Amino acid sequence: MTDLLAHFDVLLSDLDGTLYRGPSEVPGAAAAVRGAAARGVRTVYVTNNASRRPVDVAAHLSELGFPAVTDDVVASSQAAAALLAQQLPAGAKVLVVGTDALAEEVRAVGLEVTDTADDAAAVVQGHSQDTGWRQLAEATVAVRAGAVWVACNLDPTVPTDRGMLPGNGSMVGVVRTATRLEPQVAGKPGPALLLEAARRSGAQRPLMIGDRLDTDVEGGRAAGMATLLVLTGVSDAAELLAAPPALRPDYLDADLAALTKEPDDLVPGPRPDWDVRVVAPGKVVLGGPGGDPVDALRALCAAHWAAGGGAVRVAADGPAAAEAVRTLRLGPDTGGNGSASATVAGAGPGDGAATSPSRPQPIAGAHP
């Protein structure tokens, strides 16, 4: 077969927004991963979340129908521990600001865990709902004294049923402000997590799959891997069009059905059913007889990026184009007002760009 899957030996997949949203599977995702496994292509699940043990992540994936065992999960806690082990002698003390799951990974690489700055050779920070001033103060003292400082990730927020709340990046920001120093970063968009996943799986031709440009795609590119963006989570058409080169994916599709499609059909580029005209810097017109709205997005990306990229206004020429623009939620001010990513399914007729809802939803009707 010459589909996308045939070109890669391991899939490195993000979790939330790519395979599931909260307690529910993204429709079709589990079947796609099982289909890949049936053809001998393993999926390794990579997550910035350092608060959960890989065994618990694997159990949740299995409940949703994904083929997953503990060794299939690589978390930023493991990548952070690996970074520490590369720089510290065995038995060195590490001040852990995070959960017991993070402490376990530190011990697993032969290092000792401490909760004070005294004699701490390193500090590692991962998300925990119990992090408080005293832990951050100890971390500040240790970092200021010269301890190696590793952050599992810099995600500023975490999604909850109460909306976005402070994430590990916000806690890291406290120590950064107090010390005026910068940590090493184990999770996406840094390459360490993905390189560790590739090493553990023996991947020679990995494909990084995710729903976020600023973590999944940027991280994959930083690690020198091919990337697939699926429009089932955070990043949407507006964000993609405005993305700088370091955040542009190699392949684009609505969901993981991409794995059984021809690669050339997934690459941003001209499409026979869509006509894109760049009429001025930052302004394009979409026309043509119409078809798949994601194909329209691929064509828009290619034309806009070739013209310099950045903020863009998209106008429609004809009813098919107007429907695609509405489905992709590319209103007249798309990308030009600095708003956060908006998802397609949440938009009503005539809505323009808006800020992200608390729980991203997939593109509506992108595939029959």
For each residue, the residues with C-beta under 8 A, 3 or more apart:
1: 5 6
2: 6 262 263
3: 6 259 260 261 262 263
4: 7 8 207 228 251 258 259 260 261 262 263 266
5: 1 8 35 36 39 41 259 260
6: 1 2 3
7: 4 205 207 226 263
8: 4 5 11 41 205 206 207 226
9: 41 42 203 204 205 206
10: 41 42 43 44 198 201 202 203 205 206 207
11: 8 33 36 41 42 43 44 206 207 209 259
12: 43 44 46 194 197 198 201 203 206 207 208 209 220 225
13: 18 19 33 43 44 45 46 208 209 210
14: 17 18 19 46 47 188 209 210 211 212 215 216
15: 18 19 20 45 46 47 49 57 61
16: 19 20 21 22 47 159 233
17: 14 21 26 210 211 212 232 233 234 360
18: 13 14 15 26 29 209 210 211 216 230 232 233 256
19: 13 14 15 16 25 26 29 30 33 45 61 64 66
20: 15 16 23 24 25 26 29 60 61 64
21: 16 17 24 26 232 233 359 360 361
22: 16 359
23: 20
24: 20 21 64
25: 19 20 29 30 64 65 66
26: 17 18 19 20 21 29 232 233 255 256 362
27: 255 362
28: 31 32 255 256 257
29: 18 19 20 25 26 32 33 66 232 255 256
30: 19 25 33 34 64 65 66
31: 28 34 35 65
32: 28 29 35 36 255 256 257 259 260
33: 11 13 19 29 30 36 37 43 66 67 256
34: 30 31 37 38 65 66 67
35: 5 31 32 38 39 259 260
36: 5 11 32 33 39 41 42 43 259
37: 33 34 40 41 42 43 67
38: 34 35
39: 5 35 36
40: 37
41: 5 8 9 10 11 36 37
42: 9 10 11 36 37 72 201
43: 10 11 12 13 33 36 37 66 67 68 72
44: 10 11 12 13 72 73 74 197 200 201 203
45: 13 15 19 57 58 61 66 68 72 73 74
46: 12 13 14 15 74 75 188 193 194 197 208
47: 14 15 16 52 57 73 74 75 76
48: 75 76 152 153 155 187 188 193 215
49: 15 52 57 75 76 127
50: 75 76 77 80 98 99 101 102 126 127 152 153 168 187
51: 98 99 101 102 126 127 128 129
52: 47 49 56 57 75 99 101
53: 56 57 101 104
54: 57 58 70 71 73 74 75 78
55: 58 59 70 73
56: 52 53 59 60
57: 15 45 47 49 52 53 54 60 61 68 73 75
58: 45 54 55 61 62 68 69 70 72 73
59: 55 56 62 63
60: 20 56 57 63 64
61: 15 19 20 45 57 58 64 66 68 72 73
62: 58 59 65 66 67 68
63: 59 60
64: 19 20 24 25 30 60 61
65: 25 30 31 34 62
66: 19 25 29 30 33 34 43 45 61 62
67: 33 34 37 43 62 72
68: 43 45 57 58 61 62 72 73
69: 58 72
70: 54 55 58 73
71: 54 200
72: 42 43 44 45 58 61 67 68 69
73: 44 45 47 54 55 57 58 61 68 70
74: 44 45 46 47 54 78 79 193 196 197 200
75: 46 47 48 49 50 52 54 57 78 79 101 105 193
76: 47 48 49 50 79 80 126 152 153 186 187 188 193
77: 50 80 81 98 101 102 105 126 152
78: 54 74 75 81 82 105 196
79: 74 75 76 82 83 152 186 187 192 193 196
80: 50 76 77 83 84 102 105 124 126 150 151 152 186 187 192
81: 77 78 84 85 105 106 108 109 111 124
82: 78 79 85 86 109 186 192 196
83: 79 80 86 87 150 184 186 192
84: 80 81 87 88 94 106 109 111 122 124 148 150
85: 81 82 88 109 110 111
86: 82 83
87: 83 84 122 148
88: 84 85 92 94 111 121 122 148
89: 92
90: 110 111
91: 110 111 112
92: 88 89 111 112 121 122
93: 111 112 113 114 119 120 121 122
94: 84 88 106 111 112 113 114 120 121 122 123 124
95: 114 115 116 117 120 122 123 124 138 139 142 147
96: 102 103 106 113 114 115 124 126
97: 123 124 125 126 128 131 135 136 138 139 171
98: 50 51 77 101 102 103 124 125 126 127 128 131 152
99: 50 51 52 102 103 126 127 128 130
100: 103 104
101: 50 51 52 53 75 77 98 104 105 126
102: 50 51 77 80 96 98 99 105 106 124 126 128 152
103: 96 98 99 100 106 107 113
104: 53 100 101 107 108
105: 75 77 78 80 81 101 102 108 109
106: 81 84 94 96 102 103 109 111 113 124
107: 103 104 110 111 112 113
108: 81 104 105
109: 81 82 84 85 105 106
110: 85 90 91 107
111: 81 84 85 88 90 91 92 93 94 106 107 122
112: 91 92 93 94 107
113: 93 94 96 103 106 107
114: 93 94 95 96 118 119 120
115: 95 96 135 138
116: 95 120 138
117: 95 120 138 139 141 142 145 147
118: 114
119: 93 114
120: 93 94 95 114 116 117 123 138 142 147
121: 88 92 93 94 147 148
122: 84 87 88 92 93 94 95 111 142 147 148 149 150
123: 94 95 97 120 139 142 143 147 148 149 150 175
124: 80 81 84 94 95 96 97 98 102 106 149 150 151 152
125: 97 98 139 149 150 151 152 168 171 172 175 183
126: 50 51 76 77 80 96 97 98 99 101 102 151 152 153 168
127: 49 50 51 98 99 131 152 153 155 158 167 168 171
128: 51 97 98 99 102 131
129: 51
130: 99
131: 97 98 127 128 135 136 171
132: 135 136
133: 136 137
134: 137 138
135: 97 115 131 132 138 139
136: 97 131 132 133 139 140 171 174 175 178
137: 133 134 140 141
138: 95 97 115 116 117 120 134 135 141 142
139: 95 97 117 123 125 135 136 142 143 149 175
140: 136 137 143 144 174 175 178 179
141: 117 137 138 144 145
142: 95 117 120 122 123 138 139 145 147
143: 123 139 140 146 147 149 175 179 181
144: 140 141 178 179 181
145: 117 141 142
146: 143
147: 95 117 120 121 122 123 142 143
148: 84 87 88 121 122 123 184
149: 122 123 124 125 139 143 175 181 183 184
150: 80 83 84 122 123 124 125 183 184 185 186
151: 80 124 125 126 154 168 169 172 183 184 185 186 187
152: 48 50 76 77 79 80 98 102 124 125 126 127 168 186 187
153: 48 50 76 126 127 167 168 169 185 186 187 188
154: 151 168 169 172 185 187
155: 48 127 158 167 168 169 187 215
156: 166 167 169 170 173
157: 164 165 166 167 169 170
158: 127 155 164 165 166 167 168
159: 16 163 164 358 359
160: 163 164 165 358
161: 358
162: 165
163: 159 160 358
164: 157 158 159 160 358
165: 157 158 160 162
166: 156 157 158 170 171
167: 127 153 155 156 157 158 170 171
168: 50 125 126 127 151 152 153 154 155 158 171 172
169: 151 153 154 155 156 157 172 173
170: 156 157 166 167 173 174
171: 97 125 127 131 136 166 167 168 174 175
172: 125 151 154 168 169 175 176 183
173: 156 169 170 176 177
174: 136 140 170 171 177 178
175: 123 125 136 139 140 143 149 171 172 178 179 181 183
176: 172 173 179 180 181 182 183
177: 173 174 180
178: 136 140 144 174 175
179: 140 143 144 175 176
180: 176 177
181: 143 144 149 175 176
182: 176
183: 125 149 150 151 172 175 176
184: 83 148 149 150 151 190 192
185: 150 151 153 154 190 192
186: 76 79 80 82 83 150 151 152 153 190 192 193
187: 48 50 76 79 80 151 152 153 154 155 190 192 193 215 219
188: 14 46 48 76 153 193 194 210 215 216 218 219
189: 214 215 216 218 219 222
190: 184 185 186 187 193 219 222
191: 194 195 219 222 223 224
192: 79 80 82 83 184 185 186 187 195 196
193: 46 48 74 75 76 79 186 187 188 190 196 197 219
194: 12 46 188 191 197 198 206 208 219 220 222 223 225
195: 191 192 198 199 223
196: 74 78 79 82 192 193 199 200
197: 12 44 46 74 193 194 200 201 203 206
198: 10 12 194 195 201 203 206 223 225
199: 195 196 202
200: 44 71 74 196 197
201: 10 12 42 44 197 198 206
202: 10 199
203: 9 10 12 44 197 198 206
204: 9
205: 7 8 9 10 226
206: 8 9 10 11 12 194 197 198 201 203 225 226
207: 4 7 8 10 11 12 225 226 227 228
208: 12 13 46 194 216 217 219 220 223 225 226 227 228
209: 11 12 13 14 18 216 227 228 230 256
210: 13 14 17 18 188 215 216 217 219 220 227 228 229 230 233
211: 14 17 18 216 229 230 231 232 233 234 235 360
212: 14 17 215 216 217 233 234 235
213: 216 217 218 229 235 239 240 243 247 248 249
214: 189 217 218 235 247
215: 14 48 155 187 188 189 210 212 218 219
216: 14 18 188 189 208 209 210 211 212 213 219 220 227 229
217: 208 210 212 213 214 220 221 227 229 235 247 248 249
218: 188 189 213 214 215 221 222 246 247
219: 187 188 189 190 191 193 194 208 210 215 216 222 223
220: 12 194 208 210 216 217 223 225 226 227
221: 217 218 224 225 227 246 247
222: 189 190 191 194 218 219 246
223: 191 194 195 198 208 219 220
224: 191 221
225: 12 194 198 206 207 208 220 221
226: 7 8 205 206 207 208 220 250 251
227: 207 208 209 210 216 217 220 221 249 250 251
228: 4 207 208 209 210 249 250 251 252 253 258 266
229: 210 211 213 216 217 235 240 249 251 252 253
230: 18 209 210 211 233 253 254 255 256 258
231: 211 235 236 237 252 253 254 255 294 344 362 363 366
232: 17 18 21 26 29 211 254 255 360 362 363
233: 16 17 18 21 26 210 211 212 230 343 360 362
234: 17 211 212 341 343 356 360
235: 211 212 213 214 217 229 231 239 240 341
236: 231 239 240 328 329 341 342 343 344
237: 231 240 241 297 300 328 329 330 334 344
238: 241 242 329 330 334 335 339 341 342 353
239: 213 235 236 242 243 335 341
240: 213 229 235 236 237 243 248 249 252 297 301
241: 237 238 297 300 301 304 309 312 314 330 334 335
242: 238 239 309 310 311 312 334 335
243: 213 239 240 247 248 309
244: 247 248 309
245: 248 305 309
246: 218 221 222
247: 213 214 217 218 221 243 244
248: 213 217 240 243 244 245 268 301 305
249: 213 217 227 228 229 240 252
250: 226 227 228 267
251: 4 226 227 228 229 258 263 266 267
252: 228 229 231 240 249 266 267 268 294 297 298 301
253: 228 229 230 231 256 257 258 261 266 294
254: 230 231 232 257 258 294 362 363 366 367
255: 26 27 28 29 32 230 231 232 258 362 366 367
256: 18 26 28 29 32 33 209 230 253 259
257: 28 32 253 254 260 261 367
258: 4 228 230 251 253 254 255 261 266
259: 3 4 5 11 32 35 36 256
260: 3 4 5 32 35 257
261: 3 4 253 257 258 265 266
262: 2 3 4 265 266
263: 2 3 4 7 251 266 267
264: 267
265: 261 262
266: 4 228 251 252 253 258 261 262 263 298
267: 250 251 252 263 264 298
268: 248 252 298 299 301 302 305
269: 298 299 302
270: 274 276 299 302 303
271: 274 291 295 296 298 299
272:
273: 288 289 290 291 292 295
274: 270 271 286 287 288 290 291 295 296 299 300 321 324
275: 286 287 288 299 317
276: 270 284 285 286 287 299 300 302 303 304
277: 284 285 287 303
278: 283 284 303 304 307
279: 283 284 285
280: 283
281: 307 308
282: 310 311 312 313 336
283: 278 279 280 312 313 315
284: 276 277 278 279 300 303 304 307 312 313 314 315
285: 276 277 279 314 315 316 317
286: 274 275 276 296 299 300 314 315 316 317 321 324 325
287: 274 275 276 277 316 317 318 321
288: 273 274 275 296 318 320 321
289: 273 320
290: 273 274 296 318 319 320 321 323 324
291: 271 273 274 295 296 320
292: 273 295 296 366 367
293: 296 297 323 324 327 328 363 365 366
294: 231 252 253 254 297 298 363 366
295: 271 273 274 291 292 298 299
296: 271 274 286 288 290 291 292 293 299 300 321 324 328
297: 237 240 241 252 293 294 300 301 328
298: 252 266 267 268 269 271 294 295 301 302
299: 268 269 270 271 274 275 276 286 295 296 302 303
300: 237 241 274 276 284 286 296 297 303 304 314 330
301: 240 241 248 252 268 297 298 304 305
302: 268 269 270 276 298 299 305 306
303: 270 276 277 278 284 299 300 306 307
304: 241 276 278 284 300 301 307 309 312
305: 245 248 268 301 302 308 309
306: 302 303
307: 278 281 284 303 304
308: 281 305
309: 241 242 243 244 245 304 305 312
310: 242 282 335
311: 242 282 335 336
312: 241 242 282 283 284 304 309 334 335 336
313: 282 283 284 332 333 334 335 336
314: 241 284 285 286 300 325 330 332 334
315: 283 284 285 286 325 332
316: 285 286 287 321 322 324 325
317: 275 285 286 287 321
318: 287 288 290 321 322
319: 290 322 323
320: 288 289 290 291 323 324
321: 274 286 287 288 290 296 316 317 318 324 325
322: 316 318 319 325 326
323: 290 293 319 320 326 327
324: 274 286 290 293 296 316 320 321 327 328
325: 286 314 315 316 321 322 328 330 331
326: 322 323 329 347 349 350
327: 293 323 324 344 363 364 365 366
328: 236 237 293 296 297 324 325 344 363
329: 236 237 238 326 334 342 343 344 347 351 352 353
330: 237 238 241 300 314 325 334 353
331: 325 334 351 352 353
332: 313 314 315 352
333: 313 336 337 352 353
334: 237 238 241 242 312 313 314 329 330 331 352 353
335: 238 239 241 242 310 311 312 313 353
336: 282 311 312 313 333
337: 333 353
338:
339: 238 342 353 354 355
340: 355 356
341: 234 235 236 238 239 356
342: 236 238 329 339 346 347 353 354 355 356 357
343: 233 234 236 329 346 347 356 357 360 361 362 363
344: 231 236 237 327 328 329 347 361 362 363 364 366
345: 361 362 363 364
346: 342 343 354 357 361
347: 326 329 342 343 344 351 354
348: 351
349: 326
350: 326
351: 329 331 347 348 354
352: 329 331 332 333 334
353: 238 329 330 331 333 334 335 337 339 342
354: 339 342 346 347 351
355: 339 340 342
356: 234 340 341 342 343 360
357: 342 343 346 360 361
358: 159 160 161 163 164
359: 21 22 159
360: 17 21 211 232 233 234 343 356 357
361: 21 343 344 345 346 357 364
362: 26 27 231 232 233 254 255 343 344 345 366
363: 231 232 254 293 294 327 328 343 344 345 366
364: 327 344 345 361
365: 293 327 368
366: 231 254 255 292 293 294 327 344 362 363
367: 254 255 257 292
368: 365
